[in-house]
């Protein structure tokens, strides 16, 4: 074999390694971008929930508003629960039920829990909406990209329904 032919084999092997690395890293980047987009969509939904709670809170007692929320399709579940009087029976997933129950028993006052599924799974996360008082536990495993919520002004707080 001539020297030029031997060098050509190493150039070919190097090119294959570079192409494989680009494909691997490119797929990883695409997956993380999808997950980031879902998290941004969920953050927007949470901001809108807070905005709608404030709108309902500033209305006359007994007033009800209905709004649609865009939520990511990769959302595994979300749950509104009263931490002072929790009703765990509505939560179908026993693992989720145990996590939420242990957090509430440990003194967590959050009233909104959610978990992403799909490409970006994580432990259930929580948030507290101060003006929100939940009369019935709402547990939902969304199957589409939108949900409709109803918010009712109860005077000193706001209640939420689906």
DSSP file (Angstrom, degrees, kcal/mol; ACC not computed):
  #  RESIDUE AA STRUCTURE BP1 BP2  ACC     N-H-->O    O-->H-N    N-H-->O    O-->H-N    TCO  KAPPA ALPHA  PHI   PSI    X-CA   Y-CA   Z-CA
    1    1 A X              0   0    0      0, 0.0     2,-0.1     0, 0.0     0, 0.0   0.000 360.0 360.0 360.0 141.2    0.0    0.0    0.0
    2    2 A X     >  -     0   0    0      1,-0.1     4,-1.7     4,-0.0     3,-0.2  -0.445 360.0-112.9 -82.8 160.2    1.2    3.4   -0.8
    3    3 A X  H  > S+     0   0    0      1,-0.2     4,-2.1     2,-0.2     5,-0.2   0.858 115.4  54.6 -61.6 -38.4    1.5    6.2    1.9
    4    4 A X  H  > S+     0   0    0      1,-0.2     4,-1.6     2,-0.2    -1,-0.2   0.870 107.0  50.8 -65.9 -37.1   -1.3    8.3    0.4
    5    5 A X  H  > S+     0   0    0     -3,-0.2     4,-1.2     2,-0.2    -1,-0.2   0.878 108.9  51.3 -68.9 -36.9   -3.7    5.4    0.5
    6    6 A X  H  X S+     0   0    0     -4,-1.7     4,-1.2     1,-0.2     3,-0.3   0.906 110.3  48.5 -65.8 -42.7   -2.9    4.7    4.2
    7    7 A X  H  X S+     0   0    0     -4,-2.1     4,-2.1     1,-0.2    -1,-0.2   0.846 105.0  60.3 -65.2 -33.9   -3.5    8.4    5.1
    8    8 A X  H  X S+     0   0    0     -4,-1.6     4,-2.1     1,-0.2    -1,-0.2   0.848 100.1  54.9 -64.9 -33.9   -6.8    8.3    3.2
    9    9 A X  H  X S+     0   0    0     -4,-1.2     4,-2.5    -3,-0.3    -1,-0.2   0.918 108.8  47.7 -64.4 -43.5   -8.1    5.5    5.5
   10   10 A X  H  X S+     0   0    0     -4,-1.2     4,-2.6     2,-0.2    -2,-0.2   0.867 110.5  51.5 -67.3 -36.2   -7.4    7.6    8.6
   11   11 A X  H  X S+     0   0    0     -4,-2.1     4,-2.4     2,-0.2    -1,-0.2   0.912 110.9  48.9 -64.7 -41.6   -9.1   10.6    7.0
   12   12 A X  H  X S+     0   0    0     -4,-2.1     4,-2.1     2,-0.2    -2,-0.2   0.920 112.2  47.5 -64.0 -44.8  -12.1    8.4    6.2
   13   13 A X  H  X S+     0   0    0     -4,-2.5     4,-2.2     2,-0.2    -2,-0.2   0.915 112.2  50.1 -62.9 -43.4  -12.2    7.1    9.8
   14   14 A X  H  X S+     0   0    0     -4,-2.6     4,-2.3     1,-0.2    -2,-0.2   0.912 109.7  50.9 -61.4 -42.8  -11.9   10.6   11.2
   15   15 A X  H  X S+     0   0    0     -4,-2.4     4,-2.4     1,-0.2    -1,-0.2   0.896 109.5  50.6 -62.8 -40.4  -14.7   11.9    9.0
   16   16 A X  H  X S+     0   0    0     -4,-2.1     4,-2.4     2,-0.2    -1,-0.2   0.899 110.4  49.3 -64.8 -40.6  -17.0    9.0   10.2
   17   17 A X  H  X S+     0   0    0     -4,-2.2     4,-2.3     2,-0.2    -2,-0.2   0.913 112.0  48.5 -64.9 -42.3  -16.2    9.8   13.8
   18   18 A X  H  X S+     0   0    0     -4,-2.3     4,-2.4     2,-0.2    -2,-0.2   0.914 112.3  48.4 -64.8 -43.2  -17.0   13.5   13.3
   19   19 A X  H  X S+     0   0    0     -4,-2.4     4,-2.3     2,-0.2    -2,-0.2   0.917 111.7  49.6 -64.3 -43.0  -20.3   12.7   11.5
   20   20 A X  H  X S+     0   0    0     -4,-2.4     4,-2.6     1,-0.2    -2,-0.2   0.906 111.3  49.5 -62.4 -41.7  -21.3   10.3   14.2
   21   21 A X  H  X S+     0   0    0     -4,-2.3     4,-2.8     2,-0.2     5,-0.3   0.905 110.6  50.0 -64.6 -41.6  -20.6   12.9   16.9
   22   22 A X  H  X S+     0   0    0     -4,-2.4     4,-2.2     2,-0.2    -2,-0.2   0.906 112.3  47.1 -63.4 -41.6  -22.6   15.6   15.0
   23   23 A X  H  X S+     0   0    0     -4,-2.3     4,-2.3     2,-0.2     5,-0.2   0.945 114.9  46.3 -64.9 -47.2  -25.6   13.3   14.7
   24   24 A X  H  X S+     0   0    0     -4,-2.6     4,-1.9     1,-0.2    -2,-0.2   0.947 117.4  41.6 -61.0 -50.8  -25.4   12.3   18.3
   25   25 A X  H  X S+     0   0    0     -4,-2.8     4,-2.2     1,-0.2    -1,-0.2   0.842 112.9  55.4 -68.5 -32.9  -25.0   15.8   19.7
   26   26 A X  H  X S+     0   0    0     -4,-2.2     4,-2.2    -5,-0.3    -1,-0.2   0.912 108.5  47.0 -65.8 -42.9  -27.6   17.2   17.2
   27   27 A X  H  X S+     0   0    0     -4,-2.3     4,-2.3     2,-0.2    -2,-0.2   0.892 111.5  51.7 -65.2 -39.1  -30.3   14.8   18.4
   28   28 A X  H  X S+     0   0    0     -4,-1.9     4,-2.1    -5,-0.2    -2,-0.2   0.904 110.3  49.0 -63.3 -40.9  -29.5   15.6   22.0
   29   29 A X  H  X S+     0   0    0     -4,-2.2     4,-2.1     2,-0.2    -2,-0.2   0.895 109.8  51.3 -65.8 -40.7  -29.8   19.3   21.2
   30   30 A X  H  X S+     0   0    0     -4,-2.2     4,-2.1     2,-0.2    -2,-0.2   0.917 110.2  49.5 -63.7 -42.8  -33.1   18.8   19.5
   31   31 A X  H  X S+     0   0    0     -4,-2.3     4,-2.0     1,-0.2    -2,-0.2   0.916 111.9  47.6 -62.2 -43.6  -34.5   16.8   22.4
   32   32 A X  H  X S+     0   0    0     -4,-2.1     4,-2.2     1,-0.2    -1,-0.2   0.844 109.6  54.0 -69.0 -31.4  -33.4   19.5   24.9
   33   33 A X  H  X S+     0   0    0     -4,-2.1     4,-2.3     2,-0.2    -1,-0.2   0.904 108.1  49.7 -66.8 -41.4  -34.9   22.2   22.8
   34   34 A X  H  X S+     0   0    0     -4,-2.1     4,-2.0     2,-0.2    -2,-0.2   0.918 111.7  48.6 -61.5 -44.2  -38.3   20.4   22.7
   35   35 A X  H  X S+     0   0    0     -4,-2.0     4,-2.2     1,-0.2    -2,-0.2   0.905 110.5  50.7 -64.0 -41.7  -38.2   20.0   26.5
   36   36 A X  H  X S+     0   0    0     -4,-2.2     4,-2.3     1,-0.2    -1,-0.2   0.903 108.5  52.5 -62.9 -41.4  -37.3   23.7   26.9
   37   37 A X  H  X S+     0   0    0     -4,-2.3     4,-2.3     1,-0.2    -1,-0.2   0.904 109.3  49.7 -61.6 -41.2  -40.2   24.7   24.7
   38   38 A X  H  X S+     0   0    0     -4,-2.0     4,-2.2     1,-0.2    34,-0.3   0.895 110.4  50.1 -65.2 -39.5  -42.6   22.6   26.8
   39   39 A X  H  X S+     0   0    0     -4,-2.2     4,-2.4     2,-0.2    -2,-0.2   0.883 110.3  49.9 -66.8 -37.5  -41.3   24.2   30.0
   40   40 A X  H  X S+     0   0    0     -4,-2.3     4,-2.3     2,-0.2    -2,-0.2   0.911 110.1  50.7 -66.2 -41.8  -41.8   27.7   28.5
   41   41 A X  H  X S+     0   0    0     -4,-2.3     4,-2.0     1,-0.2    -2,-0.2   0.894 111.7  47.9 -63.1 -39.5  -45.4   26.8   27.5
   42   42 A X  H  X S+     0   0    0     -4,-2.2     4,-2.5     2,-0.2    -2,-0.2   0.901 109.5  52.8 -67.3 -40.5  -46.1   25.6   31.1
   43   43 A X  H  X S+     0   0    0     -4,-2.4     4,-2.2     1,-0.2    -2,-0.2   0.896 109.2  50.1 -61.8 -39.6  -44.5   28.7   32.6
   44   44 A X  H  X S+     0   0    0     -4,-2.3     4,-2.4     2,-0.2    -1,-0.2   0.911 109.9  50.4 -63.7 -41.8  -46.8   30.8   30.3
   45   45 A X  H  X S+     0   0    0     -4,-2.0     4,-2.4     1,-0.2    -2,-0.2   0.908 110.6  49.4 -62.8 -41.3  -49.8   28.8   31.5
   46   46 A X  H  X S+     0   0    0     -4,-2.5     4,-2.1     2,-0.2    -1,-0.2   0.886 110.8  49.8 -66.2 -38.8  -48.9   29.3   35.1
   47   47 A X  H  X S+     0   0    0     -4,-2.2     4,-2.3     2,-0.2    -1,-0.2   0.907 111.5  49.4 -63.8 -41.7  -48.5   33.0   34.6
   48   48 A X  H  X S+     0   0    0     -4,-2.4     4,-2.9     2,-0.2     5,-0.2   0.888 107.3  54.4 -66.2 -38.7  -51.9   33.1   32.9
   49   49 A X  H  X S+     0   0    0     -4,-2.4     4,-2.5     2,-0.2    -1,-0.2   0.941 110.3  47.0 -58.4 -46.5  -53.5   31.2   35.8
   50   50 A X  H  X S+     0   0    0     -4,-2.1     4,-2.2     1,-0.2    -2,-0.2   0.901 112.3  50.0 -61.9 -41.7  -52.1   33.8   38.2
   51   51 A X  H  X S+     0   0    0     -4,-2.3     4,-2.1     1,-0.2    -2,-0.2   0.921 112.1  47.3 -62.5 -44.5  -53.4   36.6   36.0
   52   52 A X  H  X S+     0   0    0     -4,-2.9     4,-2.6     2,-0.2    -2,-0.2   0.863 109.2  54.2 -67.5 -35.9  -56.9   35.0   35.8
   53   53 A X  H  X S+     0   0    0     -4,-2.5     4,-2.6    -5,-0.2    -1,-0.2   0.932 110.0  47.4 -61.2 -45.1  -56.9   34.5   39.6
   54   54 A X  H  X S+     0   0    0     -4,-2.2     4,-1.7     2,-0.2    -2,-0.2   0.884 111.2  51.1 -64.8 -38.7  -56.2   38.2   40.1
   55   55 A X  H  < S+     0   0    0     -4,-2.1     4,-0.3     1,-0.2    -2,-0.2   0.950 113.9  43.9 -62.3 -48.2  -58.9   39.2   37.5
   56   56 A X  H >< S+     0   0    0     -4,-2.6     3,-1.1     1,-0.2    -2,-0.2   0.875 110.7  55.5 -64.6 -37.5  -61.5   37.0   39.3
   57   57 A X  H 3< S+     0   0    0     -4,-2.6    -1,-0.2     1,-0.3    -2,-0.2   0.849 106.4  50.9 -64.0 -34.7  -60.3   38.3   42.7
   58   58 A X  T 3< S+     0   0    0     -4,-1.7    -1,-0.3    -3,-0.2    -2,-0.2   0.438  97.3  87.8 -85.3   0.6  -60.9   41.9   41.7
   59   59 A X  S <  S-     0   0    0     -3,-1.1    96,-0.1    -4,-0.3     3,-0.1  -0.384  94.7 -76.1 -89.4 174.6  -64.4   41.1   40.5
   60   60 A X    >   -     0   0    0      1,-0.1     3,-2.2    -2,-0.1    93,-0.3  -0.391  61.2 -87.8 -68.6 146.6  -67.6   41.2   42.6
   61   61 A X  T 3  S+     0   0    0      1,-0.3    93,-0.2    93,-0.1    -1,-0.1  -0.298 117.1  28.4 -55.0 136.8  -68.2   38.2   44.9
   62   62 A X  T 3  S+     0   0    0     91,-3.1    -1,-0.3     1,-0.3     2,-0.1   0.233  88.2 135.0  93.2 -12.7  -70.1   35.5   43.1
   63   63 A X    <   -     0   0    0     -3,-2.2    90,-2.6    -7,-0.2     2,-0.4  -0.436  38.3-159.5 -70.7 142.7  -68.6   36.5   39.7
   64   64 A X  E     -A  152   0A   0     88,-0.2     2,-0.4    -2,-0.1    88,-0.2  -0.982   8.0-171.1-125.4 134.4  -67.3   33.6   37.5
   65   65 A X  E     -A  151   0A   0     86,-2.5    86,-2.8    -2,-0.4     2,-0.4  -0.937   8.4-154.1-120.7 150.9  -64.9   33.8   34.6
   66   66 A X  E     +A  150   0A   0     -2,-0.4     2,-0.3    84,-0.2    84,-0.2  -0.989  18.7 172.8-125.1 130.1  -64.0   31.0   32.2
   67   67 A X  E     -A  149   0A   0     82,-2.5    82,-3.0    -2,-0.4     2,-0.4  -0.967  26.5-130.7-137.0 150.7  -60.7   31.0   30.4
   68   68 A X  E     -A  148   0A   0     -2,-0.3     2,-0.4    80,-0.2    80,-0.2  -0.838  21.3-158.1 -99.7 141.0  -58.8   28.5   28.1
   69   69 A X  E     -A  147   0A   0     78,-3.1    78,-1.9    -2,-0.4     2,-0.6  -0.957  12.6-137.8-118.5 135.8  -55.2   27.7   28.9
   70   70 A X  E     +A  146   0A   0     -2,-0.4     2,-0.3    76,-0.2    76,-0.3  -0.821  31.6 178.2 -87.4 126.4  -52.6   26.4   26.4
   71   71 A X        -     0   0    0     74,-2.8   -29,-0.1    -2,-0.6     2,-0.1  -0.933  34.6 -95.4-128.2 152.5  -50.6   23.6   28.1
   72   72 A X    >   -     0   0    0     -2,-0.3     3,-1.4   -34,-0.3    70,-0.1  -0.381  24.3-134.7 -67.3 143.6  -47.8   21.4   26.8
   73   73 A X  T 3  S+     0   0    0      1,-0.3    -1,-0.1    -2,-0.1    45,-0.1   0.700 103.2  65.8 -70.1 -18.2  -48.9   18.0   25.5
   74   74 A X  T 3  S+     0   0    0     43,-0.1    43,-3.2    71,-0.0     2,-0.4   0.434  70.7 121.2 -84.1   2.4  -46.0   16.4   27.4
   75   75 A X  E <   -D  116   0B   0     -3,-1.4    41,-0.2    41,-0.2     3,-0.1  -0.536  48.3-163.3 -68.2 121.8  -47.6   17.4   30.8
   76   76 A X  E     -     0   0B   0     39,-2.5     2,-0.3    -2,-0.4    40,-0.2   0.915  62.5 -32.6 -74.8 -44.1  -48.1   14.2   32.7
   77   77 A X  E     -D  115   0B   0     38,-1.3    38,-1.8    64,-0.2     2,-0.3  -0.979  48.5-156.0-162.5 162.3  -50.5   15.6   35.2
   78   78 A X  E     -DE 114 140B   0     62,-2.0    62,-2.7    -2,-0.3     2,-0.4  -0.977  13.5-168.6-143.9 155.3  -51.5   18.7   37.1
   79   79 A X  E     -DE 113 139B   0     34,-2.9    34,-2.8    -2,-0.3     2,-0.5  -0.990  16.4-158.1-148.0 127.8  -53.4   18.9   40.4
   80   80 A X  E     +DE 112 138B   0     58,-2.5    58,-2.6    -2,-0.4     2,-0.3  -0.946  30.6 168.8-101.9 126.3  -55.0   21.7   42.4
   81   81 A X        -     0   0    0     30,-1.6     2,-0.8    -2,-0.5     5,-0.1  -0.995  39.4-121.7-141.7 143.8  -55.4   20.6   46.0
   82   82 A X    >   -     0   0    0     -2,-0.3     3,-0.6     3,-0.3    29,-0.1  -0.767  20.0-159.8 -83.9 112.2  -56.2   22.4   49.3
   83   83 A X  T 3  S+     0   0    0     -2,-0.8     3,-0.4     1,-0.2    -1,-0.2   0.729  90.2  53.3 -67.9 -19.2  -53.2   21.8   51.6
   84   84 A X  T 3  S+     0   0    0      1,-0.2    -1,-0.2    25,-0.1    -2,-0.0   0.742 128.0  17.5 -85.3 -23.6  -55.3   22.5   54.7
   85   85 A X  S <  S-     0   0    0     -3,-0.6    -3,-0.3     2,-0.0    -1,-0.2  -0.484  86.9-171.6-143.4  67.1  -58.0   19.9   53.8
   86   86 A X        -     0   0    0     -3,-0.4     2,-0.6    -5,-0.1    -3,-0.1  -0.359  14.9-159.7 -72.9 140.4  -56.5   17.6   51.1
   87   87 A X    >   +     0   0    0      1,-0.1     3,-0.7    -2,-0.1     4,-0.2  -0.907  13.3 175.9-115.7  98.8  -58.6   15.0   49.3
   88   88 A X  G >   +     0   0    0     -2,-0.6     3,-1.2     1,-0.2    -1,-0.1   0.580  61.8  85.0 -81.7  -9.3  -56.1   12.5   48.0
   89   89 A X  G 3  S+     0   0    0      1,-0.3    -1,-0.2     8,-0.0     8,-0.0   0.777  82.8  59.2 -66.5 -26.9  -58.8   10.1   46.5
   90   90 A X  G <  S+     0   0    0     -3,-0.7     2,-0.8     2,-0.0    -1,-0.3   0.696  84.7  91.3 -74.2 -18.2  -59.0   12.1   43.3
   91   91 A X    <   -     0   0    0     -3,-1.2     6,-0.1    -4,-0.2   -12,-0.0  -0.700  57.2-173.1 -84.6 112.3  -55.3   11.4   42.6
   92   92 A X        +     0   0    0     -2,-0.8     2,-0.6     4,-0.0    -1,-0.2   0.870  62.2  78.0 -75.7 -39.5  -55.2    8.2   40.5
   93   93 A X     >  -     0   0    0      1,-0.2     4,-2.6     2,-0.0     5,-0.2  -0.621  66.5-157.0 -78.0 117.1  -51.4    7.7   40.4
   94   94 A X  H  > S+     0   0    0     -2,-0.6     4,-2.5     1,-0.2     5,-0.2   0.845  91.5  53.9 -66.8 -33.7  -50.3    6.2   43.8
   95   95 A X  H  > S+     0   0    0      2,-0.2     4,-2.1     1,-0.2    -1,-0.2   0.945 112.6  43.6 -63.8 -46.7  -46.7    7.4   43.4
   96   96 A X  H  > S+     0   0    0      1,-0.2     4,-2.8     2,-0.2     5,-0.3   0.915 112.6  53.4 -63.0 -43.8  -47.9   11.0   42.8
   97   97 A X  H  X S+     0   0    0     -4,-2.6     4,-2.6     1,-0.2    -2,-0.2   0.916 109.9  47.7 -57.9 -45.0  -50.4   10.7   45.6
   98   98 A X  H  X S+     0   0    0     -4,-2.5     4,-2.4     2,-0.2    -1,-0.2   0.886 112.3  49.1 -65.7 -39.0  -47.7    9.6   48.0
   99   99 A X  H  X S+     0   0    0     -4,-2.1     4,-2.1     2,-0.2    -2,-0.2   0.949 114.9  43.3 -65.7 -48.6  -45.3   12.4   47.0
  100  100 A X  H  X S+     0   0    0     -4,-2.8     4,-2.5     1,-0.2     5,-0.2   0.915 114.7  51.0 -63.2 -42.9  -48.0   15.1   47.3
  101  101 A X  H  X S+     0   0    0     -4,-2.6     4,-2.6    -5,-0.3    -1,-0.2   0.910 110.6  48.0 -62.5 -43.1  -49.2   13.7   50.6
  102  102 A X  H  X S+     0   0    0     -4,-2.4     4,-1.3     2,-0.2    -1,-0.2   0.877 112.0  50.0 -67.3 -35.7  -45.7   13.6   52.1
  103  103 A X  H  <>S+     0   0    0     -4,-2.1     5,-2.4     2,-0.2    -2,-0.2   0.913 113.1  45.5 -67.8 -41.7  -45.0   17.1   51.0
  104  104 A X  H ><5S+     0   0    0     -4,-2.5     3,-1.7     1,-0.2    -2,-0.2   0.917 112.0  51.2 -67.8 -42.1  -48.2   18.4   52.5
  105  105 A X  H 3<5S+     0   0    0     -4,-2.6    -1,-0.2     1,-0.3    -2,-0.2   0.780 104.2  59.2 -65.1 -25.5  -47.7   16.5   55.8
  106  106 A X  T 3<5S-     0   0    0     -4,-1.3    -1,-0.3    -5,-0.2    -2,-0.2   0.443 130.9 -94.3 -81.4   0.3  -44.2   18.0   55.9
  107  107 A X  T < 5S+     0   0    0     -3,-1.7     2,-0.2     1,-0.3    -3,-0.2   0.488  70.7 154.3 104.2   3.5  -45.8   21.5   56.0
  108  108 A X      < -     0   0    0     -5,-2.4    -1,-0.3    -6,-0.2    -2,-0.0  -0.492  26.6-165.0 -67.3 130.8  -45.8   22.4   52.3
  109  109 A X        +     0   0    0     -2,-0.2   -26,-0.2   -25,-0.0    -1,-0.1   0.154  40.0 134.3-103.3  16.9  -48.6   24.9   51.6
  110  110 A X        -     0   0    0      1,-0.1    18,-0.3    18,-0.1     3,-0.1  -0.364  34.7-171.8 -67.1 146.7  -48.5   24.6   47.8
  111  111 A X        +     0   0    0     16,-1.4   -30,-1.6     1,-0.2     2,-0.4   0.303  66.5  60.7-121.8   7.3  -51.8   24.2   46.1
  112  112 A X  E     +DF  80 127B   0     15,-1.6    15,-2.2   -32,-0.2     2,-0.3  -0.975  58.3 176.8-138.4 122.9  -50.7   23.4   42.6
  113  113 A X  E     +DF  79 126B   0    -34,-2.8   -34,-2.9    -2,-0.4     2,-0.3  -0.931   5.1 166.5-123.6 148.0  -48.6   20.4   41.6
  114  114 A X  E     -DF  78 125B   0     11,-2.1    11,-3.0    -2,-0.3     2,-0.3  -0.981  16.4-160.0-153.9 161.9  -47.5   19.3   38.1
  115  115 A X  E     -D   77   0B   0    -38,-1.8   -39,-2.5    -2,-0.3   -38,-1.3  -0.977  15.9-135.5-148.3 134.1  -45.1   16.9   36.4
  116  116 A X  E     -D   75   0B   0     -2,-0.3     6,-0.9     7,-0.2   -41,-0.2  -0.593  25.0-177.8 -83.6 149.2  -43.7   16.9   32.9
  117  117 A X    >   +     0   0    0    -43,-3.2     3,-1.7    -2,-0.2     2,-0.1  -0.357  45.3  49.9-121.5-154.6  -43.6   13.6   31.0
  118  118 A X  T 3  S-     0   0    0      1,-0.3     3,-0.5    -2,-0.2    -2,-0.0  -0.344 121.8  -5.4  63.6-127.6  -42.3   12.6   27.7
  119  119 A X  T 3  S+     0   0    0      1,-0.2    -1,-0.3    -2,-0.1   -84,-0.1   0.601 138.0  45.2 -80.8 -12.2  -38.8   13.8   26.9
  120  120 A X  S <  S+     0   0    0     -3,-1.7    -1,-0.2   -46,-0.1    -4,-0.2  -0.436  72.8 171.4-131.4  62.9  -38.3   15.8   30.0
  121  121 A X        +     0   0    0     -3,-0.5     2,-0.3    -2,-0.1    -4,-0.2  -0.362   8.5 156.6 -70.4 152.5  -39.6   13.8   33.0
  122  122 A X        -     0   0    0     -6,-0.9     3,-0.1    -2,-0.1    -2,-0.0  -0.949  47.1 -70.5-159.6 173.2  -38.9   15.1   36.5
  123  123 A X        -     0   0    0     -2,-0.3    -7,-0.2     1,-0.1    -9,-0.1  -0.369  69.2 -82.6 -65.9 153.6  -40.2   14.9   40.1
  124  124 A X        -     0   0    0     -9,-0.1     2,-0.2   -11,-0.1    -9,-0.2  -0.378  51.1-153.6 -58.6 136.8  -43.6   16.6   40.6
  125  125 A X  E     -F  114   0B   0    -11,-3.0   -11,-2.1    -3,-0.1     2,-0.3  -0.698   6.7-151.3-109.9 163.6  -43.1   20.3   41.2
  126  126 A X  E     -F  113   0B   0     -2,-0.2     2,-0.3   -13,-0.2   -13,-0.2  -0.920  13.1-174.9-138.4 161.9  -45.3   22.7   43.1
  127  127 A X  E     -F  112   0B   0    -15,-2.2   -15,-1.6    -2,-0.3   -16,-1.4  -0.981  19.7-133.6-150.3 152.6  -46.4   26.3   43.3
  128  128 A X        -     0   0    0     -2,-0.3     2,-0.7   -18,-0.3   -18,-0.1  -0.957   7.8-162.6-114.7 125.9  -48.6   28.3   45.7
  129  129 A X    >   -     0   0    0     -2,-0.5     3,-1.2     1,-0.1    -2,-0.0  -0.937  12.0-155.7-103.1 113.0  -51.3   30.7   44.4
  130  130 A X  T 3  S+     0   0    0     -2,-0.7    -1,-0.1     1,-0.3     0, 0.0   0.858  87.2  43.2 -61.6 -42.4  -52.0   33.0   47.4
  131  131 A X  T 3  S+     0   0    0     26,-0.1    27,-2.6     2,-0.0     2,-0.5   0.412  94.1 100.6 -88.0   3.5  -55.6   34.1   46.5
  132  132 A X  B <   -b  158   0A   0     -3,-1.2     2,-0.5    25,-0.2    27,-0.2  -0.788  45.4-178.9 -98.0 128.4  -56.7   30.6   45.4
  133  133 A X        -     0   0    0     25,-3.1     2,-0.6    -2,-0.5    27,-0.3  -0.990  17.5-148.0-123.6 119.5  -58.7   28.4   47.7
  134  134 A X        -     0   0    0     -2,-0.5     3,-0.1    25,-0.2   -52,-0.1  -0.778  17.4-178.6 -95.2 122.0  -59.6   25.0   46.4
  135  135 A X  S    S+     0   0    0     -2,-0.6     2,-0.4    25,-0.3    -1,-0.2   0.814  77.4  26.8 -86.6 -31.7  -62.9   23.5   47.5
  136  136 A X  S    S-     0   0    0     24,-0.3    -1,-0.3   -55,-0.0     2,-0.2  -0.996  89.8-110.3-131.2 136.2  -62.5   20.2   45.5
  137  137 A X        -     0   0    0     -2,-0.4     2,-0.6    -3,-0.1   -56,-0.2  -0.442  31.1-156.5 -62.8 131.1  -59.3   18.6   44.5
  138  138 A X  E     +E   80   0B   0    -58,-2.6   -58,-2.5    -2,-0.2     2,-0.5  -0.959  15.4 175.9-113.3 116.8  -58.8   18.8   40.7
  139  139 A X  E     +E   79   0B   0     -2,-0.6     2,-0.4   -60,-0.2   -60,-0.2  -0.987   7.8 176.2-123.0 124.3  -56.5   16.2   39.2
  140  140 A X  E     -E   78   0B   0    -62,-2.7   -62,-2.0    -2,-0.5     2,-0.7  -0.990  28.1-164.3-135.9 134.2  -56.1   16.1   35.5
  141  141 A X        -     0   0    0     -2,-0.4   -64,-0.2   -64,-0.2   -65,-0.1  -0.894  35.6-139.8-109.7  96.6  -54.1   14.1   33.0
  142  142 A X        -     0   0    0     -2,-0.7     5,-0.1     1,-0.1     3,-0.0  -0.236  25.4-176.8 -65.0 141.9  -54.4   16.3   29.9
  143  143 A X        +     0   0    0      3,-0.2     2,-0.3     0, 0.0    -1,-0.1   0.366  69.7  39.6-115.5   0.2  -54.9   14.7   26.5
  144  144 A X  S    S-     0   0    0      2,-0.2   -73,-0.0   -72,-0.1    -2,-0.0  -0.829  90.4-101.4-137.8 178.8  -54.9   17.8   24.4
  145  145 A X  S    S+     0   0    0     -2,-0.3   -74,-2.8   -75,-0.1     2,-0.3   0.392  97.7  52.4 -86.7   4.0  -53.0   21.1   24.4
  146  146 A X  E     -A   70   0A   0    -76,-0.3     2,-0.3   -73,-0.0   -76,-0.2  -0.980  54.8-173.9-139.3 152.1  -55.8   23.2   26.0
  147  147 A X  E     -A   69   0A   0    -78,-1.9   -78,-3.1    -2,-0.3     2,-0.5  -0.963  20.6-133.3-135.9 156.4  -57.9   23.1   29.1
  148  148 A X  E     -A   68   0A   0     -2,-0.3     2,-0.3   -80,-0.2   -80,-0.2  -0.953  23.6-171.6-112.0 126.8  -60.8   25.3   30.2
  149  149 A X  E     -A   67   0A   0    -82,-3.0   -82,-2.5    -2,-0.5     2,-0.4  -0.876  11.5-152.3-115.8 151.1  -60.8   26.6   33.8
  150  150 A X  E     -AC  66 161A   0     11,-2.8    11,-2.7    -2,-0.3     2,-0.4  -0.983   9.6-164.6-120.1 133.8  -63.6   28.5   35.7
  151  151 A X  E     -AC  65 160A   0    -86,-2.8   -86,-2.5    -2,-0.4     2,-0.5  -0.972   2.7-165.0-120.7 130.8  -62.7   30.8   38.5
  152  152 A X  E     -AC  64 159A   0      7,-2.6     7,-2.6    -2,-0.4     2,-0.5  -0.960  19.9-129.8-120.4 130.4  -65.2   32.1   41.0
  153  153 A X  E     - C   0 158A   0    -90,-2.6   -91,-3.1    -2,-0.5     5,-0.2  -0.658  22.3-178.1 -76.0 121.9  -64.8   35.0   43.3
  154  154 A X        -     0   0    0      3,-3.1     2,-1.0    -2,-0.5     4,-0.2   0.184  50.8-103.0-105.5  14.4  -65.8   33.8   46.8
  155  155 A X  S    S+     0   0    0      2,-0.4     3,-0.0     1,-0.1   -94,-0.0  -0.644 112.5  28.9 102.8 -76.4  -65.2   37.2   48.5
  156  156 A X  S    S+     0   0    0     -2,-1.0     2,-0.3    -3,-0.0    -1,-0.1   0.440 132.2  12.0-100.3  -0.4  -61.9   36.8   50.2
  157  157 A X  S    S-     0   0    0   -101,-0.1    -3,-3.1   -24,-0.1     2,-0.4  -0.930  73.7-108.9-158.0-178.2  -60.5   34.2   47.8
  158  158 A X  E     -bC 132 153A   0    -27,-2.6   -25,-3.1    -2,-0.3     2,-0.3  -0.967  21.6-152.1-124.2 136.9  -61.0   32.6   44.4
  159  159 A X  E     - C   0 152A   0     -7,-2.6    -7,-2.6    -2,-0.4     2,-0.4  -0.806  11.9-144.2-106.2 151.8  -62.1   29.0   43.8
  160  160 A X  E     + C   0 151A   0     -2,-0.3   -24,-0.3   -27,-0.3     2,-0.3  -0.929  18.6 174.4-121.7 141.4  -61.2   27.0   40.6
  161  161 A X  E       C   0 150A   0    -11,-2.7   -11,-2.8    -2,-0.4   -23,-0.0  -0.918 360.0 360.0-134.7 160.4  -63.2   24.5   38.6
  162  162 A X              0   0    0     -2,-0.3   -14,-0.2   -13,-0.2   -11,-0.1   0.370 360.0 360.0-105.0 360.0  -62.7   22.6   35.4
